[in-house]
């Protein structure tokens, strides 16, 4: 039997962002310098979910500095899942990655994520809830994260320790297969795609996160509102997926 050729990675690095004018410029610089230092074949795609601050202006200036930088913009704010889907539609890499705009998760995880994809994983997720994860998040954030993860595991019947952490990598054919199926446009997008991949027996690999609380912006989390909204949305997603997969 002839040996299979080792995948030569071309990376599509997607940064979804909404009203992140305080950090988006530095984040683009940091991602570009990192990918360049690793000598990857890469493209960077910034997904602007209808920002109303100076973010579009800043991104356009960066496009002059980095001619290969791609910009995908929603006319109005439509949710993280929606802008991610739109970015994946234009991505050309055989390994497609997205990372939250604040880069609070250590970007140095990327080589390990790429390695796991090359070795056979379909999806690789960085998890802030694994025992080995390193974080200085305040206790309320940690409790909320663990609570969301527990609810998601129970309601969607997965065994993953973290569904929402904003650093994930996909094989191109895998993300191309799932994006047309997606129902969630908001922050539940992550949980939905991982549940779908679980039900269809795709290989999902987790690695423990190294992350820090970003000091450059205030948190956008409102625990009381978000717990209610998350639970309500999760119940709706569970019902949708039960009909489709008979789980």
N, C-alpha and C positions, 0 to 999 in steps of 0.2 A: 504494500500500500504506500503510495507516495506521501511524503510529509506535507502537511498543510503549511502554507506560507504564513509566517507570523504577520499579524496585522500591523501595518504601519500607521500609527495614529495621526489623524488630522483632527484637531480639537476645535469645536465650536463652543466658545465660552460666552454664555448669555448672562447679562446682568439686568434683571427686572427692577424697575425703579419708579416711584411715584413721589413727586415733590421732595426730591433728595438733593436740592441744589447745594446744600452745605457740604455734601460728601462725594457727589458723583464724579467730580473732576479728579479728585485724588484717587478714588477707587479705580477709575479707568487707567490712570497712570500706573498704579500699582499692579493691576492685572497684566497690562501690556509688558511692563518690565519683567515681571515674573515669567510669563510665557516665553518672552524673548530669551531670557537667561537660560531656560531649559532647552532652547533650540527646537521647540515644537513647531510643526506646521500648524498654524492656528488662524482663527478669525475671532473677533470680539463683536458681539451683537448687544447693543443696549436697547432694552425694551422700555419705552416711556409710556406709562399707562395714563395718558391724558393729563400730564402735570400742568399746574397753573402757576408755578413759581418760575425761577430762572433756569430750571433744569434743561429745557430744550436748547436754549442759547449756549449753555456750557457744553453740552454734548456736540453741538455743531462746531464749536471752536476746536474741540478735541478731534473731530473728523478731519480738520485741516492739518493737524499735527500728525495723526495716524490715518493715512489714506485708506487703509483696509478696514477701518472701523465702520460697522454697519449700524444703522439707526432705524428702529421700528417704533412707530408712534400710534397709539390709539387717539382718536379725536376726542373721546371723553373717557373718564375713569370707568373702567369696566371690570377690574379685578385682576389679581395676580395671575390666576389661571388663564384668563383670556389673553393677557399680554404674553405669557409664556408660550401658549399655543401659537400665537402669531409669529413669535420669534423662531420657534422650531420649524415653522413652515418655510422659512428662508435659510435656515442653517444648512450647511453643506458638509460638515465634518462627519467622519464615521464614528466619532465619540462626541456626544453632545452633553454639555455640562451647564447647569445654572447655579448661581450663587447669589445670595442676598447682597444688596448694594452696599451695606456697611462693612462687608468682608469681616464680620466679627468671628467667623469660623476660619481657622488657620488655612490659608491658601496652599500651604505646604502639604496638605492632604492630597492634592491633585495627582502627583506621580503615583501614589498608592492606588488611587481610584482608577487611573488609566491602566495600571498593571493588572488589577483585578478584572477589568473589562477584557483586556487582551488574553487573560488566562481562562475566560469563559463566562464571567458574570454578565448578565443582561442589564442589570441596574446596580449601581453602587450608591449607597446613601451614608452620609456622615451622621452619626447618632450622638446626641448630647445626653442620652439616658442610659448608655452602657456604663457598667461599673468602672471601666478604665477611662471614661471621659474626664477631661480636665476643664473646669469652668469656675469662674468667680461670679457667676450670676447670683443675685440676691435670692434669699430663701423663697420669697413669694413666687418669683419667676420659676425656680426649680420645681416647687410644688405644683404650680400650674402646668408646667411642661409634662411632669410625670402623670398628673391627673388626666390631661388631654390624651396622652399616649395610652393610658390604661383604658379609658373610654373607647378609644378608637380600636384597640385590639379586641375588646369584648364585643363591640357592636359590628365590626366588619370582619371579625374572625380571622385576624392575622396574628403572627407571632413576632412582629417587628417591634423593636424597643422604641423607635421614634419614627413618626410619619411626617412631621412638620419641619424638621430641621432643614434650613435653606441652603443645602449644598448637596446636589445629586448629579449623577452621571448616568447616561444611557447609551446603549448601542443605537446607531442611527436607525436600523430597521425596526427596533423595538419601539422607539419613541414615535416613529412614523406610523406604526401600526395602531398605537393607542390614542394618539391625539384626536383623530376623527370620532372616537367613541366617547370622548369626555363630556360629561354633563355639567361639572362644576366649573364656574368661572372665577371664583374667589379663592380664599386661602385653603379651602378643603380640596383643592385640586391635587395637592400632594398625596393626601390620604386616598383619594379615589384611584389615582393611577397605580399606587402601590397595592391596593386591594385588588384591582383588576389583574395586575401582574401575578399576584399570589394565586388567584382563582384559576389562572391560565397556565400555572406551573412554570413561570419564568424564574430564572435564578437571580435572587436579590441578595447582595452582600452588604453587610454593615461594618463600618469601622468607627471606633470611638473618637469623638470630637475633641479637639483642642480649641477652646473658644474663650472669648473675653467679652465682658460687657462693654459695648461701644461708648466712649466718652464724648463723642462728637455730636450727639443728638439726643433728644429726649425719647423715651420709649413711647411707641404708638399703641401699647397694649392697655386696655381698660378691662381689668379682670372680670368685674361683675357683668358688664355688657358682653364681653367676649365669651364667657362661659355659657351664658344663655344662648347667644347666637350660634356658637359652635355646637352645642348639644342639639339645638333645633335642626341645624343643617345636617348634622351627623345622622339623625333619625331619618331625615328625608333621603339622604344618600343610601343608607342601609336598605330602605324600602325599594329604591330604584334598582340597586344591585341584586337584591333578592329576586326580583322579577326576572332580571336578565340572566342570572347565573343559577337560579334555583338553589341558593345556598341556605 
